[in-house]
């Protein structure tokens, strides 16, 4: 077998392959205009994709400096590949198949916060810098006690505040040097929340009032919503086939669906700075983005969260494989359209919502995407609280009865969280059949304790009563505790897949 070279700047400029859209030398020499916190596949598959596309059309003309919180991992691949990576877009739009390979050249360099923090602060003083983007997971935008003089500060908001303070000092408080900051974490009002944390941290760190005024008036923290399924690195067979097609190896190769949306709440100044929005209708900048947020959060993400435990424990590895099963596909469809759609706690146009729901189901069926259910279970409890509890409460306000599909999905969540074994690294593992699986959730220990000493009915009631988990006592919802308990007991006695089949058959009209 012939050994292939890794993707790199010389390889890309040599133009040795026609199977992918390659960058030019001009694109690789554009100034650095963006500071990005995070190297994850969502950022590479959406914001970085938009910036690369705009650069190719001569619109934004700027590259990205990325900050990674730790050494190692993909930072080595970025260094080896000169910041380049291949994005393989696969999907169906209308009746047309979309298949596109792009070498994204938007990333200029990746810096380790741990070992290169001085370089990050140096870039903060660059006159070319205009934009900050972040994706630090849903738990990243939180207020913690942080000293911005640390090297580096511990939290993402602490790091960002240190960057902004360094910029303020470098330009003597020049208000024209403020930045447009666009967090993409799936947190309601993410920009507003981040701004509040920055201001509180500034006060706690004793920073002067002139800086705090500059922080508030010269910078804009924009609420935003991202929507694109980016499962990332494909399985080894698909990856090898793609390497053969492309003619090189790429440790950062990423698969994404064709659907894309980045909704940003902003004014004309934001639109001017984020000029890459001109080149793709998937970037929407407008004063109110709540409708986009609610549809995506409740229908796409909410369906994922309430389906992932049930699907995984039923033996389905990917979303696509679940949609190929009649029973699981029926559950997902009815959950979304019968239980979640009526429960959206925000006024949305009914026709738009149904159309969006149909698009989501089509995206779940995308034959090119292998989105793994186990990956979706990460931070399961946080996602359940943020994405689904408000929907459940509003559903009861509107309907007053038990949402059956929701209850079944919640019962599967409880079963998935049954930790039976803790490893030396502190990770709890559950089991399905003879296989162990990691429970990547900060509440895993709490659930392991409950499962070790409570019967299913008492466990269900205890969890639903927890204000710490949900902010509400969900056990007061009429019939919900009893129905979740019934499904959980059936799963334990008969198996998850048998319980799913029984539920689906009971919902079919006689």
LOLUM-745158 format. One record per residue (C-alpha): x, y, z. Coordinates in Angstrom, 2 decimals, always signed. Each point is the difference from the previous one (the first is absolute). Layout:
N
xx/yy/zz
X/Y/Z $
...
This chain:
510
xx/yy/zz
+0.00/+0.00/+0.00 $
+1.38/+3.40/-0.99 $
+0.67/+2.36/+2.90 $
-1.78/+3.30/-0.55 $
+1.16/+3.40/+1.21 $
-1.95/+1.97/+2.56 $
-1.93/+3.05/-1.05 $
+2.26/+3.04/+0.29 $
+0.58/+3.42/-1.48 $
+2.52/-1.23/-2.62 $
-2.28/-2.87/-1.00 $
-3.02/+2.31/-0.37 $
+1.90/+2.57/-2.04 $
+1.41/-2.72/-2.25 $
-3.55/-0.64/-1.21 $
+0.63/-3.73/-0.21 $
-3.67/-0.99/+0.24 $
-3.23/+1.11/-1.68 $
-2.26/-1.88/+2.43 $
-0.09/+2.93/+2.44 $
-0.21/+3.81/-0.14 $
+3.51/+1.12/+0.94 $
+1.10/+3.38/+1.37 $
+2.22/+2.44/-1.85 $
+3.12/+1.66/+1.32 $
-1.98/+3.23/+0.33 $
-2.50/-1.65/+2.37 $
+2.82/-1.31/+2.16 $
+1.46/+3.49/+0.36 $
-3.13/+1.85/+1.15 $
+0.26/+1.98/+3.27 $
-1.18/-1.48/+3.29 $
-3.33/+1.61/+0.91 $
-1.68/-2.58/+2.24 $
+0.82/-1.48/+3.41 $
-1.75/-3.33/+0.52 $
-0.27/-1.91/+3.28 $
-0.32/-3.68/-0.84 $
+1.17/-2.42/-2.69 $
-3.10/-2.21/-0.12 $
-1.68/-1.36/-3.10 $
-3.04/+2.29/+0.32 $
+2.21/+3.07/-0.32 $
+1.95/-1.54/-2.88 $
-3.18/-1.06/-1.77 $
-1.99/+3.23/+0.31 $
+1.56/+3.38/+0.97 $
+3.41/-0.89/-1.44 $
-1.71/-1.36/-3.12 $
-1.86/+3.30/-0.52 $
+3.19/+2.03/+0.45 $
+1.92/-2.21/-2.43 $
-2.82/+0.30/-2.55 $
-0.02/+3.79/+0.31 $
+3.77/+0.20/-0.32 $
-0.18/-1.97/-3.24 $
-2.43/+2.62/-1.34 $
+2.14/+2.93/+1.14 $
-2.51/+1.23/+2.57 $
+1.17/-0.42/+3.61 $
+3.70/-0.44/-0.71 $
+1.10/-1.14/+3.44 $
+1.30/-3.09/+1.75 $
-0.45/-1.46/+3.47 $
+2.32/-0.44/+2.96 $
-1.30/-2.87/+2.10 $
+0.49/-0.44/+3.74 $
-0.04/-3.54/+1.34 $
-0.38/-0.45/+3.73 $
+2.54/-2.84/+0.28 $
+3.12/-1.30/-1.71 $
-0.03/-3.15/-2.10 $
-2.90/-1.53/-1.87 $
-0.90/+1.65/-3.25 $
+2.40/+2.91/+0.58 $
+2.78/-2.25/-1.30 $
-2.00/-0.80/-3.13 $
-0.62/+3.70/-0.63 $
+3.72/+0.69/+0.30 $
+0.89/-2.89/-2.33 $
-2.62/+1.04/-2.57 $
+0.73/+3.76/+0.13 $
-3.50/+0.69/+1.34 $
-1.67/-1.62/-3.00 $
-2.76/-2.60/+0.16 $
-2.43/-1.61/-2.41 $
-3.75/+0.52/+0.38 $
-2.08/-2.59/-1.84 $
-3.56/+1.31/-0.41 $
-2.59/-2.71/-0.64 $
-3.77/+0.25/-0.18 $
-3.14/+0.42/-2.01 $
-1.58/+3.37/-0.77 $
-3.37/-0.33/-1.66 $
+0.58/-2.96/-2.29 $
+3.60/+0.89/-0.74 $
+2.92/-1.86/+1.53 $
+2.67/+2.25/+1.47 $
+3.56/-1.33/+0.10 $
+2.80/+2.52/+0.43 $
+3.59/-0.23/+1.27 $
+1.72/+3.18/+1.17 $
+3.41/+0.63/+1.51 $
-0.88/+2.73/+2.48 $
+2.79/+2.53/+0.40 $
-1.74/+2.38/+2.41 $
+2.16/-1.04/+2.98 $
+3.39/+1.69/+0.09 $
+1.40/-1.58/+3.17 $
-1.04/-1.78/+3.19 $
+1.38/+1.16/+3.34 $
-0.02/-1.92/+3.25 $
-1.42/+2.06/+2.85 $
+2.04/-2.08/+2.41 $
+3.42/+0.53/-1.59 $
-0.46/+2.96/-2.38 $
-2.16/+2.43/+1.95 $
+2.46/+2.84/-0.59 $
-0.52/-0.45/-3.76 $
-3.78/+0.19/+0.49 $
+0.33/+3.28/+1.89 $
+2.37/+1.31/-2.65 $
-2.62/-0.69/-2.67 $
-2.57/+1.83/+2.15 $
+1.95/+3.17/-0.80 $
-0.14/-0.52/-3.77 $
-1.68/+2.86/-1.88 $
-1.35/-2.56/-2.51 $
-2.04/-1.90/+2.63 $
-3.75/+0.64/-0.31 $
-1.92/-3.12/+1.05 $
-0.08/-2.57/+2.80 $
-1.76/-3.36/-0.48 $
-0.36/-2.74/+2.60 $
-1.36/-3.46/+0.56 $
+1.06/-1.29/+3.40 $
-2.92/-2.45/+0.56 $
-3.24/+0.86/+1.74 $
+1.72/+0.19/+3.41 $
+2.68/+2.43/-1.22 $
-1.95/+3.23/+0.50 $
-0.16/+0.01/+3.79 $
+1.18/+2.40/+2.67 $
+2.82/-1.43/+2.08 $
+2.49/+1.59/+2.36 $
+2.80/+0.84/-2.41 $
+3.10/+2.17/+0.08 $
+0.64/+1.48/-3.44 $
+3.67/+0.52/+0.90 $
+0.53/-3.77/+0.08 $
+1.98/-1.52/-2.85 $
-2.56/-0.84/-1.29 $
-3.27/+0.66/+1.86 $
-1.94/-3.21/+0.63 $
-3.39/+0.68/-1.60 $
-0.91/+1.07/-3.51 $
-1.58/+3.28/+1.21 $
+3.15/+0.63/+2.05 $
+2.20/-0.53/-3.05 $
-2.19/+2.24/-2.14 $
+0.01/+2.76/+2.61 $
+3.80/-0.15/+0.17 $
+0.12/+0.35/-3.80 $
-2.34/+2.98/+0.06 $
+1.93/+1.67/+2.81 $
+3.27/-0.48/-1.88 $
-1.59/+1.55/-3.08 $
-1.37/+2.92/+2.01 $
+3.47/+0.70/+1.41 $
+1.73/-0.38/-3.37 $
-2.20/+2.61/-1.67 $
-0.47/+2.34/+2.94 $
-3.73/-0.58/+0.21 $
-0.65/+0.87/-3.67 $
-3.67/-0.87/-0.49 $
+0.49/-0.69/-3.69 $
+2.06/-3.04/+1.02 $
-2.90/-1.83/+1.62 $
-0.89/-3.47/-1.26 $
-3.07/-1.82/-1.22 $
-0.28/-3.09/+2.22 $
-2.15/-2.91/-1.20 $
-0.26/-3.01/+2.31 $
-1.52/-3.10/-1.62 $
-0.56/-2.07/+3.16 $
-3.53/-1.37/+0.13 $
-1.03/+2.16/+2.96 $
-3.10/+2.22/-0.11 $
+1.01/+3.64/-0.50 $
+3.63/-1.13/-0.17 $
+1.37/+3.43/-0.90 $
-1.99/+1.80/+2.68 $
+1.06/-2.55/+2.60 $
+3.66/+0.19/-1.02 $
-0.04/+3.81/+0.19 $
-1.47/-0.11/+3.50 $
+2.70/-2.42/+1.15 $
+2.74/+2.18/-1.50 $
-1.29/+3.05/+1.86 $
-0.29/-1.88/+3.29 $
+3.52/-1.41/-0.40 $
+1.32/+3.47/-0.78 $
-1.43/+1.28/+3.28 $
+1.28/-3.00/+1.96 $
+3.48/+0.49/-1.46 $
-0.01/+3.66/+1.06 $
+0.40/+1.36/-3.53 $
-0.39/+3.76/-0.40 $
-3.30/+1.65/-0.90 $
+1.37/+1.39/-3.26 $
+0.68/-3.54/-1.23 $
-3.43/-1.19/+1.11 $
-1.55/+2.87/-1.97 $
+2.09/-1.00/-3.05 $
-1.01/-3.63/+0.47 $
-3.70/+0.93/-0.06 $
-0.02/+2.67/-2.70 $
+2.75/-0.94/-2.47 $
-0.69/-3.75/-0.26 $
-3.09/-1.91/-1.10 $
-0.83/-3.45/+1.34 $
-2.50/-1.47/-2.46 $
-2.48/-2.74/+0.77 $
+0.34/-2.67/-2.64 $
-1.28/-3.39/-1.05 $
+1.87/-2.63/-2.01 $
-1.71/-2.85/-1.79 $
+1.96/-2.55/-1.98 $
+0.57/-3.67/+0.71 $
+3.76/-0.46/-0.01 $
+0.78/-3.51/+1.24 $
+3.67/+0.52/-0.77 $
+2.47/-2.73/-0.84 $
-1.62/-2.90/-1.90 $
+0.53/-3.70/+0.68 $
+3.30/-1.52/-1.13 $
-1.43/-1.55/-3.17 $
-1.56/+3.26/-1.18 $
+3.10/+1.95/+1.01 $
+2.32/-2.29/-1.96 $
-2.24/+0.27/-3.07 $
+0.01/+3.78/+0.25 $
+3.77/+0.06/+0.39 $
+0.31/-2.07/-3.18 $
-2.38/+2.34/-1.82 $
+1.77/+3.15/+1.21 $
+3.54/-1.30/-0.44 $
+1.23/+0.97/+3.47 $
-0.55/-0.75/+3.69 $
-1.77/+2.43/+2.31 $
-0.26/-0.56/+3.76 $
-2.47/+2.88/+0.21 $
-2.30/-1.11/-2.80 $
-3.58/+0.84/+0.94 $
-3.37/-1.06/-1.39 $
-2.98/+2.37/+0.16 $
-3.52/+0.07/-1.34 $
-0.89/+2.51/-2.70 $
-2.62/+1.85/+2.10 $
+1.49/+2.99/+1.80 $
-1.27/+2.88/+2.13 $
+1.77/+2.60/+2.09 $
-2.53/+2.50/+1.34 $
+1.62/+3.03/+1.65 $
-1.80/+2.74/+1.90 $
+1.52/+3.25/-1.11 $
-0.25/+3.44/-1.55 $
+1.58/+1.66/-3.02 $
+3.40/+0.24/+1.67 $
-0.03/-3.75/+0.63 $
-1.08/-0.61/-3.59 $
+2.86/+2.19/-1.25 $
+2.65/-1.73/+2.11 $
-1.33/-3.50/-0.74 $
+0.07/+0.63/-3.72 $
+0.30/-3.74/-0.69 $
-3.77/-0.10/+0.48 $
-0.35/+1.36/-3.55 $
+1.14/-3.20/-1.70 $
-2.33/-2.63/+1.48 $
-3.70/+0.14/+0.84 $
+0.78/-2.30/+2.91 $
+1.29/+3.04/+1.95 $
-2.89/+2.11/+1.27 $
+0.65/+3.27/+1.86 $
-3.11/+1.69/+1.37 $
-1.23/+1.73/+3.20 $
-1.98/-3.02/+1.29 $
+1.05/-3.63/-0.44 $
-2.20/-1.62/+2.65 $
-2.19/-1.82/-2.50 $
+3.05/-1.69/-1.52 $
+1.31/-0.87/+3.45 $
-3.25/-1.51/+1.23 $
-0.60/-2.12/-3.11 $
+3.53/-1.35/+0.02 $
+0.30/-0.46/+3.75 $
-3.39/-1.65/+0.53 $
-0.46/-2.01/-3.20 $
+3.47/-1.04/-1.15 $
+2.01/+0.05/+3.24 $
-2.94/-0.91/+2.20 $
-0.82/-3.00/-2.18 $
+3.64/-1.10/+0.08 $
+0.08/+0.20/+3.79 $
-3.23/-1.92/+0.58 $
+0.88/-2.62/-2.62 $
+3.69/-0.68/+0.66 $
-0.38/-2.19/+3.10 $
-2.88/-1.98/-1.47 $
+1.72/-0.48/-3.34 $
+3.40/-0.93/+1.45 $
-1.46/-2.48/+2.50 $
-2.10/-1.48/-2.83 $
+3.19/-0.85/-1.86 $
+0.16/+2.80/-2.55 $
+3.45/+1.51/-0.38 $
-0.86/+2.96/-2.25 $
-2.93/+2.31/-0.70 $
-0.13/-1.29/-3.55 $
-0.30/-3.63/+1.09 $
-2.82/+0.94/+2.39 $
-1.89/+1.75/-2.80 $
+0.26/-3.19/-2.09 $
-1.99/-1.86/+2.69 $
-3.78/+0.46/-0.23 $
-0.58/+0.03/+3.75 $
+2.79/+2.40/+0.91 $
-0.80/+2.26/-2.95 $
-3.65/+0.13/+1.10 $
+1.05/+0.88/+3.56 $
+2.27/+2.85/-1.19 $
-2.62/+1.42/-2.36 $
-2.87/-0.11/+2.52 $
+2.20/+1.31/+2.81 $
+0.94/+3.02/-2.08 $
-3.36/+0.82/-1.57 $
-2.46/-1.19/+2.68 $
+1.79/+0.78/+3.27 $
+2.75/+2.56/-0.61 $
-1.58/+2.22/-2.64 $
-3.09/+0.84/+2.14 $
+2.28/+0.65/+2.96 $
+2.27/+2.64/-1.52 $
-0.07/+2.76/+2.64 $
+0.18/+2.82/-2.54 $
-2.50/+1.25/-2.57 $
+1.06/-1.44/-3.37 $
-1.79/-0.20/-3.31 $
-1.66/-3.43/-0.12 $
+0.64/-0.56/-3.72 $
+3.65/+1.02/+0.38 $
+0.39/-2.33/+2.98 $
-1.48/-2.99/-1.83 $
+2.19/+0.69/-3.02 $
+3.05/+0.24/+2.23 $
-0.97/-3.27/+1.69 $
-0.23/-1.69/-3.38 $
+3.44/+1.33/-0.92 $
+1.42/-1.37/+3.24 $
-1.37/-3.46/-0.73 $
+1.52/+0.13/-3.49 $
+3.32/+0.98/+1.55 $
-0.20/-2.92/+2.41 $
-0.42/-2.30/-3.02 $
+3.05/+1.43/-1.79 $
+1.71/-3.11/-1.43 $
+3.41/+1.67/+0.16 $
+0.08/+0.87/+3.71 $
+0.87/-2.43/+2.78 $
-0.94/+2.01/+3.09 $
+0.59/-2.24/+3.00 $
-2.58/-0.15/+2.75 $
+2.65/-0.55/+2.67 $
+1.63/+3.33/-0.92 $
-3.39/+1.70/+0.34 $
-0.31/-1.32/+3.60 $
+2.91/+2.20/+1.14 $
-1.19/+2.43/+2.72 $
-3.34/-1.85/-0.12 $
-1.49/+1.58/+3.14 $
+0.94/+3.57/-0.90 $
-1.46/-0.44/-3.47 $
-3.20/-1.51/+1.39 $
-0.48/+2.95/+2.34 $
+0.74/+2.68/-2.58 $
-1.61/-1.50/-3.08 $
-2.96/-2.00/+1.26 $
-1.26/+1.06/+3.41 $
-1.42/+3.35/-1.21 $
-1.74/-1.88/-2.82 $
-1.49/-2.50/+2.44 $
-1.33/+2.73/+2.27 $
-1.54/+1.93/-2.90 $
-1.51/-3.19/-1.43 $
-1.83/-0.55/+3.29 $
-1.21/+3.60/-0.04 $
-1.42/-0.54/-3.48 $
-1.22/-3.60/+0.17 $
-0.14/-1.05/+3.66 $
+0.71/-3.68/-0.71 $
+3.05/-2.25/-0.13 $
+2.17/+0.35/-3.14 $
+0.51/-3.73/-0.55 $
+3.02/+0.10/-2.28 $
+1.70/+2.52/+2.29 $
-0.64/-2.28/+2.99 $
+1.50/-2.99/-1.79 $
+3.10/+1.97/-0.99 $
+0.40/+1.26/+3.56 $
-0.27/-3.52/+1.40 $
+2.79/-1.09/-2.37 $
+2.11/+2.93/+1.27 $
-0.39/-1.29/+3.56 $
+1.02/-3.49/-1.08 $
+2.98/+1.26/-2.00 $
+1.24/+1.84/+3.10 $
+0.23/-3.22/+2.04 $
+3.72/-0.07/+0.72 $
+1.27/-3.38/+1.12 $
+3.77/+0.40/-0.12 $
+2.36/+2.91/+0.60 $
+3.50/-0.03/-1.48 $
+3.16/+1.54/+1.39 $
-0.48/+3.08/-2.15 $
-3.26/+0.70/+1.83 $
-2.24/-0.85/-2.96 $
-3.12/-2.03/+0.74 $
-1.05/-2.76/-2.37 $
-3.40/-1.52/-0.64 $
-0.66/-3.26/-1.75 $
-2.24/-1.15/-2.80 $
+0.09/-3.73/-0.57 $
+3.63/-0.98/+0.55 $
+1.38/+3.37/-1.11 $
+1.11/+2.87/+2.23 $
-0.49/+3.60/-1.11 $
+1.27/+3.27/+1.53 $
-2.46/+2.35/+1.69 $
+1.52/+3.39/-0.83 $
-2.14/+2.06/+2.34 $
+0.86/+2.02/+3.11 $
-3.00/-1.57/+1.78 $
+1.16/-3.58/-0.65 $
+1.05/-0.55/+3.62 $
-3.32/+1.31/+1.29 $
-1.94/-2.44/-2.17 $
+2.30/-2.91/+0.85 $
-0.76/+0.59/+3.67 $
-3.76/+0.13/-0.60 $
+0.04/-3.19/-2.05 $
+2.01/-1.79/+2.70 $
-2.65/+0.50/+2.68 $
-3.41/+0.90/-1.48 $
-2.69/-1.97/-1.78 $
-1.07/+1.36/-3.42 $
-3.15/+1.73/+1.26 $
+1.80/+1.79/+2.84 $
+2.94/+0.83/-2.25 $
-2.27/+1.56/-2.61 $
-1.83/+2.08/+2.59 $
+3.25/+1.14/+1.63 $
+1.50/+1.10/-3.31 $
-3.15/+1.80/-1.16 $
-0.27/+1.84/+3.32 $
+3.55/+1.37/-0.26 $
+0.05/+3.79/-0.25 $
+3.78/-0.24/-0.29 $
-0.34/-1.94/-3.26 $
-3.00/+1.68/-1.61 $
-0.78/+3.23/+1.82 $
-3.50/-1.41/+0.56 $
-1.75/-2.87/+1.75 $
-1.04/-2.04/-3.03 $
-1.70/-2.63/+2.17 $
-2.98/+2.37/+0.30 $
-0.81/-0.34/-3.70 $
-3.18/-2.15/-0.10 $
+0.76/-3.59/-0.93 $
+3.59/+0.60/-1.09 $
+1.76/-1.77/+2.89 $
-2.26/-3.05/-0.33 $
+0.47/-0.26/-3.77 $
+3.78/+0.39/+0.13 $
+0.14/-2.63/+2.74 $
-2.13/-2.40/-2.04 $
+2.28/+0.33/-3.02 $
+3.13/-0.36/+2.14 $
-1.32/-3.17/+1.63 $
-0.93/-1.43/-3.41 $
+3.50/+0.69/-1.31 $
+1.56/-1.75/+2.98 $
-2.31/-3.00/-0.29 $
-0.47/-0.39/-3.76 $
+2.89/+1.90/-1.58 $
+0.19/+3.43/-1.57 $
-0.72/-0.98/-3.57 $
-2.99/-2.14/+1.01 $
-1.38/+2.94/+2.01 $
+0.42/+2.29/-2.99 $
-1.79/-2.47/-2.28 $
-2.85/-0.40/+2.50 $
-0.41/+3.76/+0.32 $
-0.01/+0.62/-3.76 $
-2.55/-2.77/-0.62 $
-2.27/+1.36/+2.74 $
-0.05/+3.41/-1.70 $
-1.17/-1.35/-3.37 $
-3.73/+0.69/-0.47 $
-2.19/-3.13/-0.13 $
